[in-house]
Amino acid sequence: MDVQRLLILRQIGRAGSIAGAARALGWTQPAVSQHLRQLERQAGTALVVRRPRGVQLTEAGEVLLRHADAIAARLQAAADDLDALTHLRRGSVRLAAFPSASATVVPAAMSLLSRRHPGIDVRLREAEPPEALDLINAGEVDLAVTFTHGGEVPLDPPGLVGTVLGEDAVRLVLPRSHPHALSPDRPVNLRLLAGEQWIAGCTRCTANLRQTCQEAGFVPDIRHGTDDYVVTQALIARGLGIGLLPQLALDAFQDPGVTVRAATRLRPRTLHLIRHREAEQIPAIRSAVRAIQDVQASAEPR
């Protein structure tokens, strides 16, 4: 099959219309339609279904789109390999990471990468794991630092590869005046907190809180919800509830009005680094992966 026509199909799939693909490519709409018809003849089947507002890929179109994504990644790899002939004096990496990693692991890795290869340009976007994977699949970022809670299936769909970076302990966060804040030697029995008011986080963190409390024998009374760990601690410091936070968030910021304790039944979350299989053939991305891994490996156990 003609590679250029596969890439045109990829643009049609991303734009959701032939007109949108034509605008993105800087071509005329009839030219894009002609290439699509020729590709459908080569494929022997329809690749799109025309709708009142745009087009929708058929099952065959979706299959070819996955191959087109891989081809596009390989072509990008070829272009970046040529640019890297001068030992990574040029290159770019687009990275997505969840907030607490964006405040801790990622800046350290970006700094290390800058020292090793000053010519590599790194661009960071903050995104929770599901959004970060969407950004990779849309071709808007090259790497994503994500996490899964205990028992969750790793977020690495077909075509993507995930590397485990390590574990991030989950801690109980209490007001400093809380009775269980006064004896830090032993983990707090989570059952003893059944009557407390709780502050929940992002959707997946809230699900983990509910499951953890359910395993401890109670349903948490969730009064507030925020995915901002600074806000969470501000609420806790003022006695408006208690919560669970990962150690990375506490490494980034700890309110002086809270106490951090270990507790029973709290399982660590697992950190992952996700990218396309073909992406590591791009020298800049390969170097960024190594920098993130090196920073995480040198960090103290959390």
SVG drawing of the C-alpha trace seen along z (x, -y; Angstrom):
<svg xmlns="http://www.w3.org/2000/svg" viewBox="-26 -25 54 32">
<polyline fill="none" stroke="black" stroke-width="0.4" points="0.0,0.0 1.0,-3.6 2.5,-5.0 1.4,-8.5 -2.2,-7.4 -2.0,-5.6 -0.8,-8.8 -3.7,-10.7 -6.1,-8.1 -4.5,-8.8 -5.1,-12.5 -8.7,-11.8 -9.2,-9.7 -7.7,-12.4 -9.7,-15.2 -13.0,-13.3 -13.6,-14.7 -12.1,-14.8 -12.4,-18.6 -10.6,-18.8 -7.8,-16.5 -7.5,-18.7 -7.0,-21.8 -4.4,-20.1 -2.5,-18.9 -2.8,-22.1 -4.4,-20.2 -7.7,-20.5 -10.6,-18.3 -11.0,-16.6 -7.3,-15.6 -7.7,-14.0 -10.9,-12.2 -9.1,-10.9 -6.3,-9.4 -8.9,-7.9 -10.7,-6.2 -7.4,-4.8 -6.5,-3.5 -9.9,-1.8 -9.4,-0.2 -6.0,1.1 -7.6,2.3 -10.6,3.9 -13.1,2.5 -14.6,-0.7 -12.4,-2.5 -14.8,-5.3 -18.5,-5.8 -19.7,-9.3 -21.9,-11.0 -23.8,-14.3 -21.0,-15.9 -17.7,-14.3 -16.7,-10.7 -16.3,-7.7 -13.7,-5.0 -14.9,-1.5 -13.5,1.5 -11.0,1.9 -10.2,-1.8 -9.5,-1.4 -7.1,1.5 -5.2,-0.5 -5.1,-3.5 -3.2,-1.6 -0.6,-0.6 -0.5,-4.2 0.2,-5.4 3.1,-3.0 4.4,-4.1 4.2,-7.8 6.1,-7.0 8.8,-5.2 9.0,-8.0 9.5,-10.4 12.1,-8.1 14.0,-8.3 13.8,-12.1 15.1,-12.4 17.8,-9.8 19.2,-12.1 19.0,-15.1 20.9,-13.1 24.0,-12.5 25.7,-15.2 25.3,-13.3 21.9,-14.6 22.7,-18.3 19.1,-18.7 15.9,-16.9 12.6,-17.3 10.6,-15.3 6.9,-16.0 6.1,-14.6 2.9,-14.2 2.8,-13.5 0.3,-13.6 0.6,-16.5 2.8,-15.0 5.2,-13.5 5.3,-16.8 6.5,-18.4 9.1,-15.9 10.4,-13.1 9.9,-15.0 11.8,-18.2 14.7,-16.2 14.7,-14.1 14.5,-17.2 17.4,-18.8 19.5,-15.6 18.6,-15.3 19.5,-19.0 23.0,-18.4 23.6,-15.3 22.2,-16.7 21.7,-20.5 20.3,-20.6 17.2,-18.5 14.0,-20.5 11.6,-19.0 8.0,-20.2 5.8,-19.1 2.1,-18.8 0.3,-18.0 -2.3,-15.2 -3.8,-12.5 -3.1,-8.9 -6.2,-8.4 -5.8,-11.8 -2.0,-11.2 -2.7,-8.0 -5.2,-9.9 -2.4,-12.4 0.0,-9.7 -2.6,-8.0 -3.4,-11.3 0.3,-11.9 0.4,-15.0 3.0,-13.7 5.8,-11.1 6.0,-9.9 3.7,-9.7 4.4,-9.1 1.3,-7.4 0.3,-5.3 -2.0,-2.5 -3.3,-1.7 -3.0,1.8 -5.2,4.2 -5.7,2.0 -4.7,3.2 -1.7,1.3 -2.7,-1.3 -0.7,-0.1 -3.1,0.5 -2.0,2.3 0.8,0.5 2.1,-1.1 4.8,0.2 5.0,-0.4 7.9,-0.3 7.5,-0.1 9.4,-2.9 8.8,-1.9 6.3,-2.2 4.9,-5.3 3.6,-4.7 0.2,-5.9 0.0,-7.7 -2.7,-8.7 -2.8,-12.5 -4.3,-13.8 -4.6,-17.2 -1.8,-17.7 -4.4,-17.7 -5.9,-14.4 -5.7,-11.7 -4.0,-9.3 -1.4,-11.9 0.2,-11.7 1.7,-8.2 3.7,-7.8 5.5,-4.6 2.8,-2.1 0.6,-2.2 -2.9,-3.4 -5.6,-0.7 -7.8,-2.0 -10.9,-0.5 -10.5,-3.1 -11.2,-5.8 -14.6,-4.6 -16.4,-7.5 -14.2,-10.2 -15.0,-12.6 -12.8,-12.1 -11.4,-14.3 -11.2,-12.4 -9.0,-13.1 -9.2,-12.4 -11.7,-9.9 -9.3,-6.9 -7.9,-8.0 -11.5,-8.3 -12.2,-4.7 -9.0,-3.5 -10.1,-5.3 -13.5,-3.6 -12.0,-0.2 -9.4,-0.5 -12.0,-1.5 -14.4,1.2 -11.7,3.8 -11.2,2.3 -15.0,2.9 -16.6,-0.5 -17.8,-3.0 -16.0,-6.4 -18.0,-9.5 -16.5,-11.7 -17.3,-15.3 -14.9,-17.1 -13.3,-16.3 -10.2,-17.9 -7.4,-16.6 -5.1,-19.3 -2.9,-17.9 -2.2,-21.5 -6.0,-22.1 -6.4,-18.6 -3.8,-19.4 -5.2,-22.8 -8.6,-21.3 -7.1,-18.6 -4.9,-21.1 -8.1,-23.0 -9.8,-19.9 -12.3,-19.6 -11.5,-15.9 -8.7,-13.4 -7.3,-11.8 -4.9,-9.6 -2.1,-11.1 0.8,-9.5 4.3,-10.1 5.2,-12.0 2.6,-14.6 4.0,-14.9 7.5,-15.2 6.3,-18.1 4.6,-19.9 3.6,-19.2 1.4,-21.6 2.9,-22.3 -0.6,-21.8 -0.8,-18.1 0.7,-14.9 1.6,-12.0 1.2,-8.4 1.4,-4.9 -1.8,-3.0 -2.9,0.6 -4.3,1.9 -2.7,-1.0 -1.1,0.4 1.4,-1.6 0.6,-2.8 2.9,-1.7 4.5,-4.3 4.7,-3.6 6.4,-5.2 4.4,-4.7 5.3,-5.3 4.8,-3.9 7.0,-0.8 8.7,-2.7 9.4,-5.8 12.6,-4.5 14.2,-4.4 14.1,-8.3 17.4,-9.2 15.9,-12.2 13.1,-10.0 15.4,-7.2 17.6,-9.6 14.6,-11.0 13.4,-7.5 16.9,-6.8 17.0,-10.1 13.6,-9.4 14.6,-5.8 17.9,-7.0 16.3,-9.7 13.7,-7.2 16.3,-4.6 18.4,-7.0 15.5,-8.2 15.1,-7.0 12.4,-4.3 9.0,-5.9"/>
</svg>
